[in-house]
Amino acid sequence: MSKHITIIQGHPDPDNSHYCHALAEAYREGAEAGRHPIRIIRVAGLDFPLLRNREDWKTKAPPPCIRKAQEDIAWAEHLVIIYPLWLGTMPAVLKGFLEQALRPEFAISELKEEITWEKHLGGRSARIVVTMGMPALVYRWYFGAHSLKSLERNILKFCGIGPVSESIIGMIEQKDDSRRKKWLERMKKLGKEGK
């Protein structure tokens, strides 16, 4: 059964030579082989301001590139978010994009005088793919995958997106070609299965 998939390429550099771009391309190839309709949001290529206060987040109209990204997110049944770990978390441009895109009335609505929220993005699953220089086990067990858990719990699940799966690729600078190819094959397989 086909699934609408939107890939959010969160690497802040638009240069396609980065491994995150290869992972996104492998996933896309697999998804197309599995006959899943696919859209791609390349965050590095978008021109949007950072939000600087709550009123702008709540009431200011998003720029056209963000409205288009919201359409691609709303269209999707499954989201794939790919980014490198920078200073222990997602790159700033990806965080800025999520703040712009997942605004009130699109992703959530306030209820009962801002005590609870209505989640508008339910019925969607997600996969987060993170590359990093440290070993994946160190990130997961010593650091508790803190920033990844924050993205899952405080952003995606807050909007109703779930279940959320993870692919953590550690020691990226030390990976030889055979290990990199194995990860690319794994991404193709996940794409084909729509997972």
Buried (B, 14 or more C-beta within 10 A) or exposed (E): EEBBBBBBBBBBEEEBEBBBBBBBBBBBBBBBEBEBBBBBBBBBEBEBEEBEEEEBBEEEEBBEBBEBBBEBBBEBBBBBBBBBBBEEBBBEBBBBBBBBBBBBEBBBEEEEEEEEBEBBBEEBBBBBBBBBEBBBEEBBEEBEBEBBBEBBEEBBBBBBBBEBBBBBBBBBEEBEEEEBEEBBEBBBBBBBEBB
